[in-house]
Amino acid sequence: MRSGGVIVQVCVLASSSSGNSTFIRTDRTRILVDAGLSKRDVVARLAVIGETAENLDAILVTHEHSDHVSGLVSLAKQLDIPIYITRLTAPAIPWGEYTPKLDCFQAGTTFQIGDIDVDSFTVPHDAIDPVGFCFRSQGIKIGVVTDLGYLTESIKFHLRGTDLLLLESNHDLEMLRTGPYPWSVRQRVMGRKGHLSNDMVSDFIRREMDTTVTTLLLAHLSEHNNHPPRVEFLASEALSKAKRSLFTRLVVAEPKKQTEVFTY
C-alpha cells in the first residue's frame, strides 16, 4: 500500500473454465469484470472480502462465452447498473425480456467509470468481439487479459507500465495433447484464437514483460489440462531467467478459489 491509503484493490473472485469474475475498487469506484459465476456466488465471494454487490458501479464484459457471463443477466436485473460491453457482443447475451443499462463501446476505445480510466483492446479468441482491459487510477495500472490464443503486438503495447498483470496461463501443452478433450477441442485450445499455454506465458515473461509489473497473477487455468504447481514452477523459472524474481511477486489463481485482495 502506498502512503495516503488504498488507491486500487483487486480480487479475482474466480478464474477457470467453469467461471470468471474479477473485482476492482478504488476509494470511489467498484467494478466487476465479467460475471461468470451465479449471482449467489458473486454475492457470497464479495462478502468474504467485506464488499456488497449493491455497491458495484458497473459490470464490464470481455466476451460472451458462458464462463464469463453465466450470471450476468440475473446480476444485472438485481443491481440495475451499467453494463459496459462492445457493440458486437451485446446482442449475443440472452437478455430475454429484461432491458439492461448498456454502455456499448467499440474495442480499442478508452472510457471512464468513476475515477477509473479504462482502456479496451482486441484479443485473439474465438468469440464475436473479445477484449482485454487495462484500468488506470491515480498512477496505478492494472491489466486484465485472459482468453487469447497469442499475445499480439497491440496487447503487449497496452500492457506496458502495468503494476499488476492478470494474465492467462491456461494449459500445459503435453497435458492437453494427452488429455481427455476430443481432438477438435484440443486444436481449438492450441489455435491462434484459443488460449495461452504455460510455455507462451514463460516466453513472454522472459522476453517482453514490462519491468513495472510488481504482481504477476496467472489465471484461467484449465482444470483438466494444467496444474497450479506446474504453472508456478515454469513462471518462477522464467522470472529467474529474466532476473525479476526479487521484484515481481508471482501468484497463481487456483480454479474455483478466490484470491487474496491485492492492494496498491
N, C-alpha and C positions, 0 to 999 in steps of 0.2 A: 504494500500500500504506500502511496506517496503522501507527503505532507498535505494537510488540508482535507483529508478524508477520502472516502470512496469516490473514484472517478468512474470506473467501469467494473461491473461484475459479470461473470459468465458462468453458467452451469449447463452442462449437457444433461438434459433430463433422460434422454435415451438416444442411442445411436447404433443401429444394426439393421439387418434386412427385415426385421419384424417391427420396426418403429423408430422414428427420428423426430427429435424436438430439442431445441436449444433456447435457453432463457438468457437474455442480456438486459442489464439495467444500468442506469446512471442514477444520480440523485433525483432527476426529474422525469425520467422516461423508462418504461418497462415494455419490452417487446418479446415476442416468441417467433423463432424461425422454424417453420414447419410445425404441423400438428399431426404427427403420425401415430400418436397414442390416443386411446379413448379419452373422452372428456374427464371421466373419473380419474384416470391415471395422471393426466396433466394436473388436475387439481391437487391430487394426493402428493405428487412429486414437488410441486411448488410449495405445498405446506411444509414439507421436510426442511426447506431452506428459508422458512419464515415468510413466504410470499403467498399472495392470493391471485387467482385468475381475474377477479374483478378489478384488480389494479393494473391489468395489462392495457397498454395504449394501442397496440396493433399486433397483427399476426402477419408475417411475411412468408411467402410460399416459394420454394425453389423450383418445384415441378410437380406434376400431377400424379406421380406413382403413389400407390396406396400406402406404402410405408412412410410417406411424408404428409399425407392428407387425410388419413382414415378418420381422424377425429375432428377435422376442420369444420365441417358443416354444423355439427352439434355444438361445438365450442363457440362458433360464430353466432349461432342463434341465441345462446345464453348471454353472451357478452355484448353483442351488437356494437363491435368496434371495427375500425377499418381493416380490410384485408388487402395487403399490398401483393399484387400478382401481375404477371405480364399479360398483355392484351391477348396473346395467343393461348396462354394456359387457362385463363379464366373460364372459357366455355367448356373445358374438359372436366370441370369439377361438377359432380352431381348435386347441384343446389336444391333440386326439387322445386317446391313452391316458395321456398324462402328466397327473399331478395336481399343479398348481402350488401354491406357497405364496401364496395370495391374501389380501390385506388389503383387503377391499372397503369402500368408503366411499360416502356419499351426497354428490352435488355440492352444494357450499355449506358443507361442514364443514371444520374445521381439525384437523389431526393432527400428530404429531411423529415424525420419523425421526432418531434420534441427537440432535444438538444443533441440528437444523433444524426450525423450525415451518413447516408447510405449510398455506397457505390455498388451498382449491379453490373454483372458481366456474364457473357455467354460461356457455358461449359459444354464440352462434347459428351453427350449422353443420349440414349435412345428414348427421349421424351420429346414432347411437342416444342417446348421453348425453355429448356433448363437454364438456370442461372446460379451463380455463386454471389456472395455478398462480402463487402468489407464495410465495417462500421467504425466511424471516427467521431470521437468526442473528447474535447479538451486535451488534444495531443496524444491520445491513446488510439491505437488502431487494432481492430480485431478482424481477422479473416476467417470466413466460414466457407469451405469448399469440399463438398462430397459429391459422389455420383458423377464421375467423369472418367473417360477412357484413357486420357493422357493430359499432361499439363501443356497447354498451348503457350505461345509467347505472350499472348494477351493476358492470360491468367497470371503468369509469372510477373508481368509488369504490375498488375493490380495488387499482387501480394507483397510488393516491395514496401518496406517500412512497417510491417506488421509487428505488434508486440506479442500478441497471442495468435497462433495459427491453428485452427481446427481443420485438419486435413484427413481425407480418406486414406486408409490403408486396408483395402477390402479383402484381398485374398493372397494366399501363398500359391504360386503357380503349380508346384508339384502336387499339393493337396487338391487343387482344382482339377488338374488333369486326371488324377486317380480317384476322385471323389464320386459322390452319388448322383451328380447332376447329369442329365442327358447331354449328348454331345452338342446339340444345338444351343443349349443354355450355356455350356462351357465356352462355346465360340462367342456368344453374345457378351459374356462377362469379360473375356480377354480382348474383345474388339476395341476399335478406336472410339466407340460410343458406349463402352461398358463401364468398367471400374478399374481403379488403380490397384496394382499389385504391390506387395511389400517391396519387391525389387525396384519398381519405378520410384517409390517414395524414398528409398535409401539412396538412389542415384540423385534425386532432387536435393536431398539433404547434403550430400557430399559436394555437389557441384554448384547449386544455384540458390539454396535457401538464404534469405537475407540475414545478415548478422544481427539485425534488430530483434529477431524472434527470441524472446526470453522464455516463452512457454510454447512447446510444440505438443499439441493434443491430437493424437492419432485416433481415428474413429471409423464408424461404419464398417466394423469388422464382420466378415461373413461368419455365421455361426457354424457352417459346415465345412468351410474351406480356409479357415485360419485359426490361429491360437494366439491369445494375448501375449504369452511369453515369447513366442516366435517373433511377433511384431516388435516387442520391446528389445529383444536381442539384436535384430537387424538394424533397427533405428539407432540404438545406442552405439553400435559399431560404426554406423555412418557418421554420427555426431563426433565420435572419437577421431575418425579419419579427417573430418573437417575441422578438428581442433575446436569444437564447440561444446564439449562435454561440461565444462565448467561454467558456461554462460547461458546455455539453453536447457531448461527443465523439460524432460520428456515424460508425458503422461499418456497411457493407453486407456481409452474408454472401453470398458468391457461391455459386451452385449447385455441388454436388459438391466443394466445398473447405471444409475445416475452418478455423475462425477461430483467431486467437491466443488465448492464455489471458488472460482479464481478471481482475485481482486487486484485491481490496479489503482 
